[in-house]
Amino acid sequence: MPQRKHTLKLTAPCDLSYLHLVQSFVRGAAEIYGFTGNDLYKIELAIEEGITNVMKYAFDDDDDEPATFDVICERVQLGIRIIIKEKGIPFDPEHLPKFDPACDLDQMASSGMGMFLMRESMDELNFLNLGPEGKETHLTKFFPRESVENLLTPAERQDVAEAKPEAPEKTRTVEKIPYTVRRMAADEAIEISRCAYKSHGYTFFDDHIYYPDRIIDLNATDEMISAVAVTEDNTFMGHSALVYPAPGARIAEFTFVFVNQAYRSQGCMGRLCQFLITTPKKHPLTGVYSYSVANHVYTQRGVLNLAFRDCGILLATSPTTWRFKGIAEENEQRISVVLSFRYITTPPARSIYAPPQHRAMITHLYDNIQAGHTCAEPETAAPLFDGDVSLIETSIFTSEHCGEIWVNRYGAEIVREIRGILRDLCLRQVAAINLFLPLENPTTWFVAEEIEKLGFFFAGILPETYLGDVLILQYLNNVALDYGKIQAYSDVAKDVLAYIQARDHNADL
């Protein structure tokens, strides 16, 4: 039976005396949705901190109109999403004390503990600037699921701990066997999680792959499309998936690619990819994209063999803890990734407003991915802003210590707003920050250079997002990075890496 979506909304006065009522509302919704025990406590704790921030800092006491805010509880596929929406003054975290884990318990109330507790209590924490419509804080908690680590036998855990990587360049003679590629069956989700854990440990950016029940739920709604390779006797060989960044998106990420070591060199990766590209989908796609680690070239080479084409390099997006069974390596710095793209259907030719300082490189990348777009110049001598305030979405991925900023709409204060968000993310110790600017909006042609003066520099392009094609700029927050340890495989990736290094003001430090 399909799950019904339930949404509850409460509008409350900005008065601390209503805090318990708001907490009770959220707790009641979470209980109805299926949460129990310690998870309810964590949700209550997070909402207390979030609401207290709004009540204390979002509104001016001198306002004539009584201040209110909305709390929205959504039953999402894997848990609950709580949205705190208000139209208060901008929140400046620099004016709040910083969290010090070594502080005395008596000082905890003034130690910046609130924001820390929100991040620790919830699985996702995102912030959305709605311009004239205010701001939203999104807190997401997933249902408790049994992790694959608890489902492994003692022998399997020992095997993961003691597995010795083999050199990938070593050639092996492998007997080819017949096998089938198809959509995942529900009872195979555990094998997918087992294989992910054995191949990579707990290092995947998206941890849904380690929870078999989550894999089943996401595949049931086509938010994730899992393909498996199995032998004639139905033995699990490998897996890959398409993951939609949002429901109804025009592109999806090709990810979670792993093959049991006993079945490598069978051509599984190519067949899994082709199946995912051609299988019917509830939400048809224009293209797919993929991230390949740049601390070795093997993944990059494999992706290029699947007709992906490189279009950017994102520096230091993953911590040094990433590991790959079967590849001998030691990660000495945060890991960078090569961004690649493949069109499924040819898009209509469009005008792209590439900033003048990057026009040649952007044209080079569009030629590489075989897009027929044209770089154009704005028809106006100055940018046309949609009011003073921009519409900006910000996400923080705490396990990776990286963040994203998406500019949905330009306001006249865009550079100042980006500066404020950047400062906020740096204070939260976000190491790598990626900024996405719409290339089909002429304002990008004007403002990109001013934004780069804040310390951002070129990263690449990504076609067919919900904003259309986007320019990616990146910022590194005191990250020690040795460009000599970043490996680019294709000629285009090498061009992009050299281009990025020449524009990173800290590249020689």
LUMFITOR-16576 format. One record per residue: residue in three letters; y, z, x of N, C-alpha, C in turn. Coordinates in pm, whole numbers, plus 50000, padded with zeros to 5 digits. Layout:
N
ALAYZXYZXYZX
...
***
This chain:
509
MET498805000050086500005000050000501245000050089
PRO502194991050069503374990850154504205003450138
GLN504785007950248505585020050247506955017250189
ARG507415025650096508735024150040509755030450135
LYS510935024450140511995029750225512855039150142
HIS512985051550189513795061450121515035064250204
THR516195064350140517445067750206518175078150123
LEU518595088950188519335099750123520675101150192
LYS521725104350113523075105350168523765117750114
LEU524435124850204525215136650167526605135150227
THR527635137250144529015137650192529465152150191
ALA529915156950308530235171150322531655172950376
PRO532305183950339533625187050397533485190850545
CYS534545188450619534545191950761534905206650776
ASP533935215050742534125229550741532835235950786
LEU532905244150889531695250050946530915258450846
SER531555262950741530825270950642529785262650568
TYR529885249250578528905240450512527775236350607
LEU527795241250730526805236950828525375239750781
HIS525135251650728523765255150685523315246050571
LEU524225242650481523865233650370523455220050423
VAL524215214650521523885201650577522535202250649
GLN522315213050724521025214650793519885215050692
SER520075222150584519025223150482518745209550419
PHE519795201550397519625188050343518775179550437
VAL519095179750566518345171750662516915176950675
ARG516755190150681515405195750691514565191950570
GLY515175192650449514425188950329513985174550331
ALA514895165550378514525151550388513395149650488
ALA513485156350603512455155050706511105160050656
GLU511105170950578509845176050522509245166150423
ILE510085160250338509585150450241509005138350314
TYR509635134350425509175122750501507905125650579
GLY507555138750599506285141850663506345150250788
PHE507515155450827507605163550948507275178150918
THR506705184751015506315198751000506585206251130
GLY506455219551123506395227951242507565226551337
ASN507245225551465508255225651570509165213451563
ASP508655202251510509515190351498510655192851401
LEU510405200451293511485203851200512545212251270
TYR512115221451354513055229651429513915220951521
LYS513295211351589514045202651680515055194051603
ILE514655189251486515575181251405516755189751360
GLU516475202151313517545211151273518495214251388
LEU517925216351506518735219551623519655207851659
ALA519105195851659519905184151694521015181751592
ILE520685183151464521695180551362522775191351365
GLU522405203451401523405214151415524425210551523
GLU523915205751636524825202151745525685190151708
GLY525055180051646525815168151608526895171051507
ILE526565178751404527525182051299528625191151353
THR528255200551439529265209551496530285201651577
ASN529825191651651530755183151726531745176351633
VAL531245171151521532115164551425533115174451367
MET532625186051324533485195851258534555201351352
LYS534215202651481535155208551576536125198351636
TYR535645186151660536415176951744536865164151675
ALA536265160551560536525147251505537815146451425
PHE538325157851377539475157151287540585166451333
ASP541805162551304542985170351338543265180251225
ASP543545192651260543815202851159545065199951077
ASP545925191351130547185188451060547065177450957
ASP545855171250945545685160450847545955165550706
ASP546705157650627546995161550489545765160150400
GLU544995149650422543825147150340542655155650390
PRO541865161450301540685169250344539675160050413
ALA539215164050531538305155750609536865157450558
THR536155146350550534745146650513533965137550607
PHE532665138950606531795130150683530505128250604
ASP529775117750637528515114650570527335117650662
VAL526265122750604524995124150673523965116050594
ILE523375106250660522425097050596521065098950661
CYS520045101350581518665102650630517875090550583
GLU517305083250679516505071550648515075073850690
ARG514145070750601512705071050635512385057650700
VAL512305057350833511985045150904510485044650931
GLN510025033250982508595030850993507855041751071
LEU508475046851176507775056351263508315070451255
GLY509245073051162509795086551154511045087251070
ILE512085093851122513335095851050514495091851139
ARG515495085451079516755082751147517855089951071
ILE518635098151142519735105651083521025099651136
ILE521905095651044523175089451081524305098851040
ILE525125102651136526325110451109527505100751118
LYS528175098651007529255088850999530565095750963
GLU531605092951041532915099051015534015089651062
LYS535235092351013536395084451050537415093051123
GLY536905101451212537785110451285538365104151409
ILE539075112351487539695107651610538615104851714
PRO538905096451813537895093351915537405105951986
PHE536145106352014535515117652081535575115652231
ASP536125125352303536285124252448535415134652517
PRO534245130752567533325140452628533865146452757
GLU534885140052816535425145352942536085158952919
HIS536515161552795537155174252765536155185252735
LEU534875181852731533845191852709533275196552842
PRO532845209052851532235213752976530925206553002
LYS530595205253127529365198353167528185208153167
PHE527025203253133525835211553132525365214753273
ASP525135227353300524625231953429523325239253404
PRO522185233353440520885239753414520755253353478
ALA521565256153580521455268853651522365279653593
CYS523055276553483524025286253431523315298253370
ASP524055309353364523545321553303523445319853152
LEU522455326353091522265324852947523495329152868
ASP524225338952920525415343652849526505333052845
GLN526445323452936527445312952942527015300152871
MET525825300252811525245287852758526105281652648
ALA526795289952567527585284552457528725275652507
SER529185277952630530295270052682529875261152798
SER528595258052805528095250952922527815236252897
GLY528225230952782527915217052751526475215252709
MET525855225952659524445225552625524175216952501
GLY525195215652412524955208952285524465194752300
MET525175186652380524775172752397523415171752464
PHE523145180852557521835181052623520735183752522
LEU520965193252430519945196552331519695185052234
MET520745177752199520565166152111519655155852176
ARG519875153152305519045143352374517615148152389
GLU517455161152417516115166452440515315168052311
SER515995170452199515295173252073514855160552001
MET515605149552021515315137151949514745126652044
ASP514135116451987513545105752069514565094952104
GLU515555092852018516595082952046517935088652003
LEU518965085552082520325089752051521255078052080
ASN521885072451976522765060851990524105063551926
PHE525135056751976526495058451925527035044651887
LEU527715044051774528245031351723529705033051686
ASN530565025051749531985024851716532215014051611
LEU532645017851492532815008451382534255003851364
GLY535095006351463536495002451451537165010151339
PRO537875003251248538575010151139537625017951047
GLU536345014851051535375021850966534855034751029
GLY535365038051148534975050851208533905049751314
LYS533075060051324532035060951426530745066051362
GLU529635062551424528335067551380527555072851500
THR526865083951478525885089151574524515087751509
HIS523605080851577522265078551525521275087251603
LEU520535095651531519505104051592518165100351530
THR517205096651612515895092351563514805101451617
LYS513915105451527512755113551566511515106751513
PHE510525104651602509285098451561508275108951517
PHE507385104951427506315113951385505445117651504
PRO504945129751506504035133451616502775125051609
ARG502445118751718501235110751729500455115151851
GLU499175112651850498365116451964498515105952073
SER498995110452188499185101452301497845097052356
VAL497835085252417496595079952473496055088952583
GLU496935096252651496455104952760495495115452707
ASN495715120052583494825129952525493525123852476
LEU493475110452469492275103752420491385098652532
LEU491855100052657491045095552770489995105952804
THR488865101352851487835110452900488245115853037
PRO487685127053080488005132153215487745121853323
ALA486685113853308486385103653409487475092953412
GLU487995089153293489055079053288490345084353350
ARG490655097053325491845102853385491725103153537
GLN490545106453586490335106653730490455092653788
ASP489965082853712490035068853758491475064353770
VAL492325068353673493725064753679494405071353798
ALA494085084053821494725091453929494345086154066
GLU493095081354080492595077554212492525062454233
ALA492945054554133492825040054145493575034954267
LYS492915026754346493515021054466493985006854436
PRO495245003654464495724990054438495114980254536
GLU494864968254487494384957554574495524947854598
ALA495504941454711496564931954744496484919954652
PRO497544916554578497474905654482497314892054547
GLU497724890954674497584877954738496154874954780
LYS495304884954772493904882954810493214873954708
THR492614863254754491944854054664490544859054633
ARG490154857754508488824861954466488174850554389
THR486874849254406486124839554328485634846654202
VAL486124842154087485804848753961485074838853872
GLU483954843353818483194834953725483934834553592
LYS484224822553545484934820953419484004823953302
ILE484534831153203483724834853087484444830152961
PRO483694827452855484334823852728484944836252661
TYR486104834552599486724845852529487654840352421
THR488064849252331488894845652216490214853152223
VAL491284846652182492594852952169492974852852021
ARG493404864551969493704865751826494644877651805
ARG495064879751679495854891551645495004904051662
MET495664914751696494984927551714494404932651583
ALA493224938451591492664945951479493074960651496
ALA493204967851385493714981551391492894990551483
ASP491574988651482490744997551565490834994151714
GLU491574983551750491744980051891493014986151951
ALA493814992851868495064998651918494785008652029
ILE493715016352017493385026152121493075019252253
GLU492415007752248492115000452372493384995252437
ILE494354991152354495624986452407496334997852480
SER496395009552417497045021052481496315025152609
ARG494995024952604494215028552724494535019052840
CYS494565006252809494794996352913496214997552969
ALA497185000052881498565001852927498665013753021
TYR498015024652984498075036753066497375034653200
LYS496225028053196495485025953320496215016353413
SER496955006753354497644996853436498955002053493
HIS499675010053414501035013653452501335028553448
GLY500365036953407500715050953388501735052053276
TYR502565062453280503605064253178504935058753228
THR505005045753248506225039953304506835029153218
PHE506245025653103506835015253020508125020252957
PHE509125011452957510435014452900510285018852754
ASP509455012152679509215015252538507885022652529
ASP507935035552492506705043552497505835042152373
HIS506225033452277505365031452159503965026852200
ILE503865020052315502595014252356501555025052387
TYR501975037452409501045048252442500535055752320
TYR500975051652200500575058452077499885048351986
PRO498575048651977497845038651897498335037551753
ASP498665048851689499125048351550500445040851537
ARG501305042351638502585035051634502345020051647
ILE501425016251734501105002051750500634996151618
ILE499785003551547499274998951418500404997451318
ASP501305007551310502405007151214503354995551243
LEU503704993451369504644982951405504054969151379
ASN502764967451401502114954751372502004952351222
ALA501884963051145501774961551000503044955750940
THR504204958351003505474953250952505974941151030
ASP505194936651128505574925451214506824928351299
GLU507174941251316508204944551414507654942351555
MET506344942751565505644939951690504444931251654
ILE504224920751731503074911951708502194912851831
SER501054919251816500144921351928499034910951927
ALA498784905052044497674895852063496714901752164
VAL495414900152140494404905452231493464894152273
ALA492924895652394491854886852441490584895052442
VAL489514889652382488234896852374487104887252412
THR486064892952471484894884952509484074881552386
GLU483014873852406482174869852294481524881852226
ASP481284892652302480714904652240481804914552199
ASN483054909752188484194917452139484654928352234
THR484394926752363484894936152462486364933152490
PHE487204943452490488634941752510488934937252653
MET489734926552667490084921252799491554923552834
GLY492454920752739493864921952770494734920852646
HIS496044922452667496984923252555498344918052598
SER499084912452504500514910052518501114910552378
ALA502454911852372503094913552242504464907252241
LEU504914903952121506314900952095506894912852021
VAL508024917852068508684929252005510084924951963
TYR510364926051833511674922351781512684933351814
PRO513844929951870514854940251897515444946151770
ALA515374938651659515844943351529515154934951423
PRO514974940351301514334932451195515084919351171
GLY514334908351167514934895451140515644889051257
ALA515504894551378516174888951496515664874751523
ARG516514866751589516154852851621515344851851750
ILE515334862451829514564862651953513754875551960
ALA512694875252040511864887052059511494887952206
GLU511164899952249510784901952389509284899852407
PHE508914891852505507514890252546507224901652644
THR506364910952605506204923152682504814929052664
PHE504604940652726503334947752720502164938552759
VAL502364931452869501344922252918500484929553021
PHE499224931052992498304937153089496874932753058
VAL496114931553163494724927053153493864936853232
ASN492754940953173491824949553245491454942953378
GLN491424951053484491204945453617489904937453624
ALA488904941453549487614934453555487714920253501
TYR488784917253424488894904053360490114896353409
ARG490674900053522491784892353575491304879153633
SER492234869853646491954856253695491164847953594
GLN491224851853466490574844153360491584835553282
GLY492854836253318493874828653247494324835053117
CYS494084848253103494414855152977495904854552947
MET496734856353048498164857353025498704844752958
GLY498284833053007498764820652949498304818752806
ARG497064821852779496544820052643497154830052546
LEU497384842452593498014852452507499444848152471
CYS500164843152570501534838752545501564826952447
GLN500724817152468500714805552381500354809352238
PHE499434818852223499074823552089500284829852021
LEU501004838352093502144845152035503254835351998
ILE503444825152079504484815252051504164807451924
THR502904804151904502524795051796502044801951669
THR501704814751675501174821351556502244822451448
PRO501904820651320502914821851213503524835851211
LYS504834836451180505574849051184506354851151055
LYS506444863651015507254867050898508714863550923
HIS509184865651047510544862351086510484851951198
PRO510654839151168510564828651270511574830851383
LEU511204826551502512014828751621512574815751676
THR513764816651736514344805551809513894805551954
GLY513654817652008513244818652147512664832252179
VAL512134833652299511594846252348512154848752488
TYR512274861452523512774865052655511834875052720
SER511974876552851511064885252924511794891153044
TYR511424903453080511934909953200510804911053302
SER511054906353423510064907253531510644915753644
VAL509864925253690510354933953797510634925753922
ALA511634930254000512064922854119511764930554247
ASN510834940254240510384946454365509154939154421
HIS508674928954347507684919454397507844906754314
VAL507194895854354507414882954287506274879154194
TYR505224887054185504014882854113504254881353964
THR504964891153903505264890053761506204878453734
GLN507204876753818508134865453802507394852253806
ARG506484850853901505724838453914504874836053790
GLY504264846653737503454845153618504254840853497
VAL505444846453481506294843153366506774828653376
LEU507134824153495507574810253511506454800553478
ASN505224804353506504074795853471503894794453320
LEU504564803153243504474802753097505674795553035
ALA506404788053117507534779853073508794787853044
PHE508864800353088510114807753085510994802753199
ARG512314804253182513254800053285514264811353308
ASP514564813953433515404825353469516844823153425
CYS517484834253378518874833353334519684845753369
GLY519154854553453519944866053494519114876053573
ILE519804885353637519164896553707519934909153672
LEU519214919053619519804931953582519384942153688
LEU520354947853754520084956653868519794970953823
ALA518834977053892518594991553884518364996653743
THR517674988953659517484992853520516355002853499
SER515465004353597514305013253580514195022753700
PRO513675034653677513555044353786512465040453885
THR512425047453997511475044254103510045047754066
THR509835054553953508495058953915507605047753862
TRP508185035653837507355024453792506235021853892
ARG505035020053843503895016853927503025006253859
PHE502374997953940501494987553887500144988753956
LYS499104991853879497764991953935497394977653975
GLY496874976054095496484962754141497534956154228
ILE498674963054248499704957454334500134968354433
ALA499944965654561500284975354664501794975054687
GLU502474986254658503914986754673504385001154678
GLU505535003154737506205015954735507645013654690
ASN508025019754579509375017854528510315027854594
GLU511275022854669512205031554740513565031954673
GLN513775024354567515045024654496514795020854351
ARG515795023254266515655019354126515335004554116
ILE514535001054017513954987754009514844978353929
SER515084966653983515834956153916514864946553847
VAL515374939053750514524929753675515184916053666
VAL514344905853664514804892053641514624889153493
LEU515694884353430515674880753288515364865853276
SER514354862753193513944848853172513904845753023
PHE514044832952989514134828952849513344816152827
ARG512814814952705512114802752666512454799452521
TYR512974787552496513234783252359511924779652290
ILE511824783652163510714779252079511144767051998
THR512354767351948512944755751881514264752351950
THR514614739751955515834735452022517034738851936
PRO517994746651988519154750551907520154739151899
PRO520994738751796522054728651791523064731251902
ALA523674720551953524674721752059525894729352006
ARG526384738852086527514747052046528534747852159
SER529734752352127530764754752228530614768752283
ILE530584769952414530464782652484531754785052561
TYR532344796752543533604799952610533324808252735
ALA532794801552836532454808152961533734811853035
PRO533894824453077535094828153154535234819153276
PRO536444814953309536624805153418535984809153549
GLN536014822253581535474826553711533954825353718
HIS533294823853603531824822853602531334809653543
ARG532234800453516531854788353445530774780353518
ALA530884779053649529914771053724528534777453717
MET528444790653734527144797253730526544797053590
ILE527374799253488526874798953351526364785053316
THR527064774753359526584761053338525264758753408
HIS525134764053529523884763053605522724769453529
LEU522974781053469521914788053396521554780753267
TYR522554775353197522254767753076521464755053108
ASP521784748653218521004737053259519554741053287
ASN519384752953346518044757453381517184760153258
ILE517774766253154516994769153034516994757452937
GLN517634746552975517624734052900518294735352763
ALA519484741552764520304742352643521394731752652
GLY521704725452540522684714752539524074719152503
HIS524424731652532525744736752494526824731652589
THR528064732052543529204727252620530174738552647
CYS530584740052772531604749952806532964744752763
ALA533644752652681534944748552626536004758752662
GLU537274754652646538394763652665539004766952529
PRO539524778952512540134782652383541274773352346
GLU541494771752218542584763352169543914770652169
THR543874783852186545094791852187545414796252329
ALA546684799552354547104803752487546854818552511
ALA546514825952406546274840352418545144844052322
PRO544464855152347543354859052259543844862752120
LEU543004860052021543284863751883542384875551848
PHE542974887351836542194899451809542124902051660
ASP541044908351620540844912151480541264926751464
GLY542594929151462543114942751454543184949251591
ASP543464962251592543604969651717542284974951770
VAL541394978651679540174985751718538974976251715
SER538154977151817536964968551829535784974751756
LEU534744966751737533474971551684532474970851798
ILE532064982451848531234983251968530034992151942
GLU528854987551983527634995451970527144999652109
THR526855012452123526425017952251525075024752235
SER524155022052328522835028352326522555034352464
ILE521895045952464521465052452588519955053752585
PHE519295049152691517845050252704517575061052809
THR517325073252759517325084852848516205084452951
SER515045079252915513935079153010514205069853128
GLU515045059753107515375050153212516715053153279
HIS517485062153218518845064953267519675051953272
CYS519545043953167520345031753158520935030853017
GLY521955022353003522615021152874523045006952846
GLU523375004252719523844991152676525094992652592
ILE526014983252608527224982452527527294968352469
TRP527334967252336527414954252268528754953552195
VAL529554943452229530844941552164530634932252045
ASN530634938051927530414930251804531694923451754
ARG532834929951781534114924251737535194929051832
TYR536114920151869537184923451962538414928651888
GLY538914940051933540214944951892541164944452010
ALA542444946351984543444945452090543264956152197
GLU542564967152164542374978152258541024977052331
ILE540444965352337539074963852388538914969252529
VAL539824966352619539654970752758539734985952766
ARG540684991952696540785006552695539545012852633
GLU539015006752527537825012152463536615011352555
ILE536455000052623535354998652718535485008852830
ARG536715011152876536935021152981536475035052933
GLY536805038552810536415051552757534905052952743
ILE534255042352694532795042752680532135043652817
LEU532665036052912532115036253048532215050153108
ARG533355056453092533525070153143532525079653077
ASP532345078152947531395086452874529995084852930
LEU529555072352949528205069852999528045075053142
CYS529075073653223528985078853361528865093953361
LEU529615100553272529515115153262528135119653216
ARG527485111153140526115114253095525075110553200
GLN525545106553318524685103253432523795091253404
VAL524325081653327523625068953307523805060653434
ALA522695056353493522745049853623523165035253615
ALA522595027753521522855013353509523335010453367
ILE524435003153355525045000353225525214985253211
ASN524694979553103524794965253078525684962752957
LEU526644953852975527634950652872527404936352823
PHE527344934552690527034921652630528264916652553
LEU528774904952596529974899052537529624885652473
PRO530074883052350529704870652279530354858352340
LEU529544849252390530054837252455530584826952356
GLU530244828352229530754818952130532074823452071
ASN532584834752119533884839852077534914836552186
PRO535984828952154536954825152257537604836952329
THR537624848752264538254860252327537554864252456
THR536254861852465535524864952588536114857552707
TRP536564845252685537174837152791538364844452851
PHE539114851752765540334858352810540064872152871
VAL539164880152810539104894352844538084897752952
ALA537154888952981536074892353075536614896553211
GLU537624889553259538144892753392538794906553393
GLU539494910353287540094923553280539034934453273
ILE537964931753201536874941453192536194943053328
GLU536084932153402535454933053534536274941553630
LYS537554942953607538384951553691538014966253677
LEU537254969653572536764983253554535564986253643
GLY535034976053710533874977953796532644970353751
PHE532724963353637531624955053592531564942253677
PHE530374936553689530224923853757529094915953692
PHE528964903453728528084893953659526624898253664
ALA525894895553555524444897753551523694885453502
GLY524234878253402523534866453351523914863453208
ILE523054855953140523274852453000521984855052922
LEU522134856952792520974858052703521294850352575
PRO520534839752544520814831752425520284838152296
GLU520884834052186520344835952051520204850552007
THR521054859452058521034873252010521704873851873
TYR521804885851816522464887051686523964884051696
LEU524504884051820525884879951843525994865251882
GLY524874858051880524844844751939524524845952086
ASP524864835952165524654836852309525634846952368
VAL525164854752466526014865152523526064864052675
LEU527214868152729527394870152872527054884652901
ILE526264886953007525904900653045526664904353173
LEU527424915153165528044921153282527354934553308
GLN527324938953432526634951453464527514960653548
TYR527164973553539527904983853612526874993653668
LEU527014997353794526135007153856526915019953883
ASN526365031053836527025044053845526485051653966
ASN527095049254083526705056154207525215054454238
VAL524755042154227523365038854257523275033154398
ALA522415038954479522165033454613521245021354598
LEU521725009654637520964997354616520994988854742
ASP519814985454792519674976554907519244962854854
TYR520164953054858519844939854806518704933354883
GLY518494937455007517404931855086516034935255032
LYS515944945554946514664949454888514424943554749
ILE515374935254701515204928554572514624914754598
GLN513494911854537512804899254561512984889854442
ALA513524878154469513694867754367512754856154402
TYR512024851254302511004841054329511544826854314
SER512134823654200512564809854177513864806954252
ASP514154794154269515404790354334516604795054252
VAL516494794254119517604798554034517804813654048
ALA516724821354048516834835854063517474839354198
LYS517144831954301517764834254432519254831154427
ASP519624820354356521034816954340521774828254267
VAL521174833354161521804843854081521954856654163
LEU520914860154239520984872354319522104871454422
ALA522234860054490523314858254587524684858754519
TYR524764852854400526014852754324526404866954285
ILE525434874754238525704888554197526134897054317
GLN525414895854427525714903754545527134901054595
ALA527574888554587528904884854633530004890954546
ARG529654894854423530654900354330530514915254308
ASP529504921454366529334935954358530184942254469
HIS531244949354430532164954954528531504965554616
ASN530384970954572529694981254650528474975954724
ALA528304962754727527084956954784526924960354931
ASP528024962155004527934964455149527914979255186
LEU527974988255084527995002555116526615007655152
***
